[in-house]
Amino acid sequence: MKLSIKFLIILLILSAFTANACADVLFPGTRGIDRCVKIVNLEEFPEIVLVGHIAGPIIQCENPYIISSNKCLTKFYKANDLTIYAIDKDYLEAKGLDNIDLESDPNLCFYEVEINPKWNVVKEEDPLTREEVEYSIAGFSEDRLVLYTSRKVSEYNDGSPDRIETFEEPDIPNIRLTIKENTSFAEKNTSSIKENLSLNEETVPDVVDKKDEGILASIIRFLKGLV
Protein backbone atom coordinates (compact mmCIF):
# COMPACT_ATOMS: atom_id res chain seq x y z
CA MET A 1 0.00 0.00 0.00
CA LYS A 2 2.81 2.41 0.93
CA LEU A 3 4.58 1.68 -2.36
CA SER A 4 1.38 2.39 -4.29
CA ILE A 5 0.96 5.77 -2.61
CA LYS A 6 4.60 6.70 -3.30
CA PHE A 7 4.21 5.59 -6.93
CA LEU A 8 1.06 7.71 -7.28
CA ILE A 9 2.82 10.77 -5.84
CA ILE A 10 5.72 10.31 -8.28
CA LEU A 11 3.27 10.05 -11.18
CA LEU A 12 1.54 13.27 -10.12
CA ILE A 13 4.85 15.12 -9.88
CA LEU A 14 5.94 13.88 -13.30
CA SER A 15 2.56 14.87 -14.76
CA ALA A 16 2.93 18.39 -13.41
CA PHE A 17 6.39 18.77 -14.93
CA THR A 18 5.18 17.34 -18.23
CA ALA A 19 2.22 19.74 -18.32
CA ASN A 20 4.50 22.74 -17.77
CA ALA A 21 6.90 21.52 -20.44
CA CYS A 22 4.08 21.01 -22.95
CA ALA A 23 2.71 24.46 -22.19
CA ASP A 24 6.00 25.96 -23.47
CA VAL A 25 6.02 23.98 -26.72
CA LEU A 26 4.30 25.43 -29.80
CA PHE A 27 2.26 23.27 -32.12
CA PRO A 28 3.94 22.32 -35.42
CA GLY A 29 3.36 24.96 -38.07
CA THR A 30 3.05 27.82 -35.57
CA ARG A 31 5.43 30.44 -34.17
CA GLY A 32 5.39 33.13 -31.52
CA ILE A 33 5.42 36.88 -32.09
CA ASP A 34 6.09 39.81 -29.79
CA ARG A 35 3.24 41.86 -28.43
CA CYS A 36 3.26 45.06 -26.38
CA VAL A 37 0.12 46.17 -24.56
CA LYS A 38 -0.05 49.64 -22.99
CA ILE A 39 -2.69 51.77 -21.28
CA VAL A 40 -2.22 55.16 -22.91
CA ASN A 41 -4.62 57.72 -21.40
CA LEU A 42 -3.69 57.62 -17.73
CA GLU A 43 -3.21 61.41 -17.72
CA GLU A 44 -6.97 61.79 -18.20
CA PHE A 45 -7.55 60.11 -14.83
CA PRO A 46 -4.94 61.71 -12.51
CA GLU A 47 -6.91 60.81 -9.38
CA ILE A 48 -6.22 57.06 -9.78
CA VAL A 49 -3.25 54.71 -9.93
CA LEU A 50 -3.35 51.46 -11.93
CA VAL A 51 -1.74 48.40 -10.37
CA GLY A 52 -1.09 45.10 -12.15
CA HIS A 53 -1.41 41.91 -10.11
CA ILE A 54 -0.17 38.54 -11.42
CA ALA A 55 -1.51 35.17 -10.30
CA GLY A 56 -0.19 31.84 -11.52
CA PRO A 57 2.43 29.10 -11.24
CA ILE A 58 5.56 31.08 -12.16
CA ILE A 59 6.10 34.66 -10.96
CA GLN A 60 9.65 36.01 -10.98
CA CYS A 61 9.08 39.73 -11.28
CA GLU A 62 7.75 42.64 -9.25
CA ASN A 63 4.22 41.77 -8.19
CA PRO A 64 2.05 43.74 -7.79
CA TYR A 65 3.47 46.55 -9.90
CA ILE A 66 2.53 50.14 -10.74
CA ILE A 67 1.42 50.59 -14.36
CA SER A 68 2.68 53.51 -16.43
CA SER A 69 1.53 54.55 -19.90
CA ASN A 70 5.01 54.24 -21.47
CA LYS A 71 5.71 50.64 -20.38
CA CYS A 72 4.33 47.37 -21.72
CA LEU A 73 2.18 45.29 -19.41
CA THR A 74 3.49 41.93 -18.27
CA LYS A 75 2.18 38.79 -16.63
CA PHE A 76 5.67 37.18 -16.79
CA TYR A 77 4.53 33.70 -17.83
CA LYS A 78 1.89 32.80 -20.37
CA ALA A 79 0.01 30.47 -17.98
CA ASN A 80 -0.36 33.29 -15.44
CA ASP A 81 -3.35 35.62 -15.12
CA LEU A 82 -3.12 39.42 -15.00
CA THR A 83 -5.67 41.65 -13.27
CA ILE A 84 -5.48 45.44 -13.32
CA TYR A 85 -6.75 47.36 -10.30
CA ALA A 86 -7.68 51.05 -10.25
CA ILE A 87 -6.94 52.63 -6.86
CA ASP A 88 -7.76 56.12 -5.65
CA LYS A 89 -4.39 57.91 -5.41
CA ASP A 90 -5.13 59.47 -2.00
CA TYR A 91 -6.24 56.10 -0.65
CA LEU A 92 -3.11 54.40 -1.97
CA GLU A 93 -0.82 57.04 -0.43
CA ALA A 94 -2.66 56.92 2.90
CA LYS A 95 -2.74 53.14 3.26
CA GLY A 96 0.23 51.88 1.21
CA LEU A 97 0.13 49.21 -1.48
CA ASP A 98 1.44 46.48 0.84
CA ASN A 99 -1.53 47.02 3.17
CA ILE A 100 -4.23 46.78 0.48
CA ASP A 101 -5.86 43.41 -0.19
CA LEU A 102 -6.33 43.76 -3.95
CA GLU A 103 -8.74 40.84 -4.27
CA SER A 104 -11.15 41.87 -1.51
CA ASP A 105 -10.87 45.63 -0.95
CA PRO A 106 -14.25 47.17 -1.92
CA ASN A 107 -12.66 50.55 -2.71
CA LEU A 108 -10.98 49.24 -5.87
CA CYS A 109 -12.15 48.67 -9.43
CA PHE A 110 -10.64 45.85 -11.51
CA TYR A 111 -10.16 44.64 -15.08
CA GLU A 112 -9.11 41.11 -16.04
CA VAL A 113 -6.73 41.15 -19.01
CA GLU A 114 -7.94 38.52 -21.47
CA ILE A 115 -5.02 38.52 -23.94
CA ASN A 116 -1.37 37.72 -23.33
CA PRO A 117 0.25 41.17 -23.06
CA LYS A 118 3.71 39.97 -24.15
CA TRP A 119 3.28 37.57 -27.05
CA ASN A 120 0.91 35.81 -29.44
CA VAL A 121 0.93 32.65 -31.58
CA VAL A 122 0.37 32.70 -35.35
CA LYS A 123 0.68 30.20 -38.18
CA GLU A 124 4.12 29.80 -39.69
CA GLU A 125 3.02 31.28 -43.02
CA ASP A 126 1.44 34.36 -41.38
CA PRO A 127 3.65 37.42 -42.14
CA LEU A 128 2.67 39.11 -38.84
CA THR A 129 5.77 39.65 -36.67
CA ARG A 130 4.71 42.08 -33.93
CA GLU A 131 1.65 43.73 -32.39
CA GLU A 132 1.35 46.90 -30.37
CA VAL A 133 -2.03 47.17 -28.65
CA GLU A 134 -3.13 50.36 -26.89
CA TYR A 135 -5.85 50.24 -24.26
CA SER A 136 -7.68 53.34 -23.06
CA ILE A 137 -9.70 53.89 -19.91
CA ALA A 138 -13.37 54.56 -20.64
CA GLY A 139 -14.43 54.92 -16.99
CA PHE A 140 -15.90 52.82 -14.22
CA SER A 141 -19.02 50.68 -13.94
CA GLU A 142 -19.92 49.36 -10.49
CA ASP A 143 -16.70 47.65 -9.28
CA ARG A 144 -15.25 47.30 -12.78
CA LEU A 145 -12.55 49.31 -14.51
CA VAL A 146 -13.65 49.69 -18.14
CA LEU A 147 -10.82 49.43 -20.68
CA TYR A 148 -11.13 49.16 -24.45
CA THR A 149 -8.74 48.66 -27.36
CA SER A 150 -8.28 52.15 -28.82
CA ARG A 151 -5.42 51.51 -31.25
CA LYS A 152 -3.57 48.54 -32.72
CA VAL A 153 -0.44 48.47 -34.85
CA SER A 154 0.54 45.27 -36.69
CA GLU A 155 3.99 44.77 -38.26
CA TYR A 156 4.82 42.27 -41.05
CA ASN A 157 7.87 40.58 -42.55
CA ASP A 158 6.71 40.38 -46.17
CA GLY A 159 7.25 44.03 -47.06
CA SER A 160 3.67 45.04 -46.23
CA PRO A 161 3.28 48.42 -44.51
CA ASP A 162 2.29 48.50 -40.87
CA ARG A 163 -1.43 48.15 -40.37
CA ILE A 164 -2.80 50.82 -38.02
CA GLU A 165 -6.30 50.37 -36.65
CA THR A 166 -8.17 52.80 -34.40
CA PHE A 167 -11.32 52.00 -32.47
CA GLU A 168 -14.11 54.13 -31.04
CA GLU A 169 -14.86 54.26 -27.33
CA PRO A 170 -17.75 51.91 -26.48
CA ASP A 171 -21.09 53.42 -25.53
CA ILE A 172 -21.77 52.03 -22.05
CA PRO A 173 -24.87 53.18 -20.14
CA ASN A 174 -24.36 54.69 -16.67
CA ILE A 175 -20.58 54.65 -16.93
CA ARG A 176 -18.92 57.11 -14.54
CA LEU A 177 -15.65 59.02 -14.90
CA THR A 178 -14.61 58.83 -11.23
CA ILE A 179 -13.69 55.70 -9.31
CA LYS A 180 -16.35 56.41 -6.67
CA GLU A 181 -19.84 57.82 -7.00
CA ASN A 182 -19.10 60.98 -5.01
CA THR A 183 -15.87 61.62 -3.12
CA SER A 184 -12.81 59.43 -2.86
CA PHE A 185 -12.21 57.12 0.08
CA ALA A 186 -9.52 59.43 1.48
CA GLU A 187 -11.79 62.48 1.20
CA LYS A 188 -14.58 60.64 2.99
CA ASN A 189 -12.25 59.66 5.82
CA THR A 190 -10.94 63.21 6.15
CA SER A 191 -14.46 64.59 6.22
CA SER A 192 -15.50 62.02 8.84
CA ILE A 193 -12.53 62.91 11.07
CA LYS A 194 -13.36 66.63 10.85
CA GLU A 195 -17.00 65.97 11.73
CA ASN A 196 -15.97 63.91 14.79
CA LEU A 197 -13.64 66.67 15.99
CA SER A 198 -16.38 69.25 15.56
CA LEU A 199 -18.86 67.15 17.53
CA ASN A 200 -16.36 66.64 20.33
CA GLU A 201 -15.73 70.39 20.57
CA GLU A 202 -19.46 71.05 20.85
CA THR A 203 -20.11 68.41 23.51
CA VAL A 204 -17.18 69.17 25.85
CA PRO A 205 -18.66 72.43 27.27
CA ASP A 206 -21.96 70.66 28.01
CA VAL A 207 -20.16 68.00 30.01
CA VAL A 208 -18.28 70.64 32.00
CA ASP A 209 -21.44 72.66 32.63
CA LYS A 210 -23.32 69.63 33.94
CA LYS A 211 -20.44 68.78 36.25
CA ASP A 212 -20.36 72.37 37.60
CA GLU A 213 -24.14 72.29 38.13
CA GLY A 214 -23.82 69.07 40.13
CA ILE A 215 -21.17 70.55 42.46
CA LEU A 216 -23.24 73.72 43.01
CA ALA A 217 -26.33 71.67 43.86
CA SER A 218 -24.34 69.63 46.39
CA ILE A 219 -23.08 72.81 48.09
CA ILE A 220 -26.62 74.25 48.33
CA ARG A 221 -27.95 71.02 49.86
CA PHE A 222 -25.10 71.05 52.37
CA LEU A 223 -25.84 74.67 53.42
CA LYS A 224 -29.54 73.92 53.77
CA GLY A 225 -28.67 71.05 56.07
CA LEU A 226 -26.82 73.45 58.34
CA VAL A 227 -29.84 75.76 58.77
GILINTA-V347222 format. One record per backbone hydrogen bond with DSSP energy under -0.5 kcal/mol. CO is the residue of the C=O (numbers start at 1). NH is the residue of the N-H. Records with the same first field share a line. If there is no record, write none. Layout:
CO = NH + NH
//
This chain:
1 = 5
2 = 6
3 = 7
4 = 8
5 = 9
6 = 10
7 = 11
8 = 12
9 = 13
10 = 14
11 = 15
12 = 16
13 = 17
14 = 18
15 = 19
16 = 20
17 = 21
18 = 22
19 = 23
20 = 24
21 = 24
22 = 25
27 = 30
29 = 124
31 = 122
33 = 120
34 = 131
36 = 133
37 = 73
38 = 40 + 135
41 = 44
42 = 45
43 = 46
45 = 48
47 = 89
49 = 87
50 = 67
51 = 85
52 = 64 + 65
53 = 83
55 = 81
65 = 52
68 = 71
75 = 77
77 = 80
81 = 55
82 = 113
83 = 53
84 = 111
85 = 51 + 87
86 = 109
87 = 49
88 = 92
89 = 93
90 = 94
91 = 95
92 = 96
96 = 99
97 = 100
99 = 101
100 = 102
101 = 104 + 105
105 = 108
109 = 86
110 = 145
111 = 84 + 113
115 = 117
117 = 37
118 = 35
120 = 33
122 = 31
123 = 126
127 = 157
129 = 34
130 = 155
131 = 36
132 = 153
133 = 38 + 135
134 = 150 + 151
135 = 40
136 = 148
139 = 146
140 = 176
141 = 144
143 = 110
144 = 141 + 146
145 = 147
146 = 138 + 139
148 = 136 + 150
150 = 167
151 = 134
152 = 165
153 = 132
154 = 163
155 = 129 + 130
162 = 164
163 = 154 + 165
165 = 152
170 = 172
171 = 173
172 = 175
176 = 140
184 = 188
185 = 189
186 = 190
187 = 191
188 = 192
189 = 193
190 = 194
191 = 195
192 = 196
193 = 197
194 = 198
195 = 199
196 = 200
197 = 201
198 = 202
199 = 203
200 = 204
201 = 205
202 = 206
203 = 207
204 = 208
205 = 209
206 = 210
207 = 211
208 = 212
209 = 213
210 = 214
211 = 215
212 = 216
213 = 217
214 = 218
215 = 219
216 = 220
217 = 221
218 = 222
219 = 223
220 = 224
221 = 225
222 = 226
223 = 226 + 227
//
